[in-house]
Amino acid sequence: MSQGLTKTKRRIQSVTSTKKITKAMELVATVKLKRWKDNMENILQYLNSMEDIISSCASGIDNDVEVNEFKTFKSAKGKLYVIVTSTLGLCGGYNYNLFKFINNKLTKEDKIFVVGTKGFSKLSHEDLSLDDKYLSFLDKFNYQSVSLFRQELLNLYLTGEYKEVVLVSTTYKNSLTFIPTEKRILPLDNSLSKEVSNVDIIFEPSQKEVLSLIIPKYLDTLLYGKLTEALVCEQASRRNAMDNATDNAEELLDKLKIEFNKARQQAITQEITEVVGGSINK
C-alpha cells in the first residue's frame, strides 16, 4: 500500500512540473503572438495600399515588355517553391496541416526552398530538389534580409528555369483557425491591373518607371507579410497547444489527487484495523 502511495505521489510531482513548463511556454507564446500579430496587421495595411498603387500604375501600360516580364508565365515545367514551416515543435497541428496541404503537389522538376527544420526533416526523405540555405531564416529576419531573398527568387524566375514562384505558408483566420495556403509570387496576379478609382493620378517621372521601382518593393512587402503571418500562426498554434496541455495536466492532477486520497484513506483504515485486531487478540 505504501508503494502505491509513493508511486502516485511521484506522478503528482511529475505532472505538476510538466504543468509549470507548459504554462510558461504558453505565456511566452502569448507574448510573441501579440508582438508579431501587431506587425502583421500593420504590414497587411501597407500591402493593400501598395496593391492599389500598382493597379493604378499598371493600367494603360499592360502591353509594355518590361511590365510583362513580371506577369508572363515561363515555358519551363517546374515551379520554384518556398515552403514555410517551423523550427521548433510543440505547436499542435501547424506543421502537419501544412504537410497534408502540399502532399502530391511537389514534383521532381520543382526546386524547393525550405524555411524551418521541421519541413526539411519531412521532405528530405522524398525524391525532391531541396535547398536548405534558409532553414533558420525566421529566427532573425528583417525587411533587408527578405529583400535579398526576394532578389534571389526573382533572378531564378527571370532565367526562365521555373514557370512560377509559389509561396506555401499558413494564413491566419482567427486565434483558433490557421489555413495552409499557396500564394503565387511570380508572375504577378492579373488582379493588380484592375482599375481602383476614376481619379486622375499624375506619375512622376512616368507610370512605367514608378511601376519598375514599386514592383520589387511590393514583392518584398508581400514576402515579409506572409512570413510574419506564418509566425503569427505558429505562435498561436503553440499557445493553443500549451493551453490544452495545461488543462489536461490540471485534469490529470485532480484524478491523481483523488486516487492518492483514496489510497491514503485505505492505508489509514488498514492500520486502524490492524491496531484494533492486535488489541483484541491480546
Secondary structure, 3 states (H helix, E strand, C coil): CHHHHHHHHHHHHHHHHHHHHHHHHHHHHHHHHHHHHHHHHHHHHHHHHHHHHHHHHHCCCCCCHHHHCCCCCCCCCCCEEEEECCCCCCCCCHHHHHHHHHCCCCCCCCEEEEECHHHHHHHCCCCCEEECCCCCCCCCCCHHHHHHHHHHHHHHHHCCCCCCEEEEEEEECCCCCEEEEEEEEECCCHHHHCCCCCCCCCCCCCHHHHHHHHHHHHHHHHHHHHHHHHHHHHHHHHHHHHHHHHHHHHHHHHHHHHHHHHHHHHHHHHHHHHHHHHHHHC
